[in-house]
């Protein structure tokens, strides 16, 4: 969205969502206070593509607004900044005379999440238009389009920081891994629970084309998934799977 509207993106998430905000981790980083002009997005959605319009209502004066930001914004715990913008630099730059704008919750949910044809989606959500779901496409073709768009954004903006990279290398020092996520608990909004056996051909194709030292890392929210894999998948595949220990409060990679 920022790319399409010539905006400089900045990500700072607070404790509005208890699903991702951990005060012990993300509450660190102190208190950011800075002053900038306050701008607002116009609320209407673009009739042609369902996206927020991108039009900004600028303040009528040069009066500055004080912003307070708590914690490290969550993103900083894992990734490098998505742009050069940082509150500490505002006072020493002309940024303070540019409008700081935020997408409203309706613009995010109804606009980017459900209506905007340019957004990346992991599945065909309920409540979206045919311009988004494209019912004439197969699941494979529809997912392919979204994954191509998502890959471009991933490479541009998702740059793991040194702490995260060190943790990954420490957990996996000797080989490459295929990451597999099998989610079998809550499946809301028309998501399908994919059968465990449907993952097997992809894992086998990977293992046939990598050195014997390469492994598969399985992330799952259900202990039943790993039990079924041990029962139904070939032993030659099972012995090369590592997973997270669900019996401990500490994230531990272990062999099945």
Protein Blocks (a to p, Z undefined) as FASTA:
>chain_A
ZZmnopacdddddfkbmklmcfklmmgnijaddddddddddfbdcfklopaehiacddfb
fcdcddddehjhlmmmmpccfbfbdfklmmmmcklmpccddddfklmmmmmmmmmmkbcc
fbdcehiafklnommbcfklmmmmmmmmmmmmmmmmmccdfklmmmmmmmmmmbccdddd
ddfkbceehiacddfklmmmmmmmmmmmccfkbccddddfbfklmmmmmmmmcfklmmmc
ccddfkbfbdcdddZZ
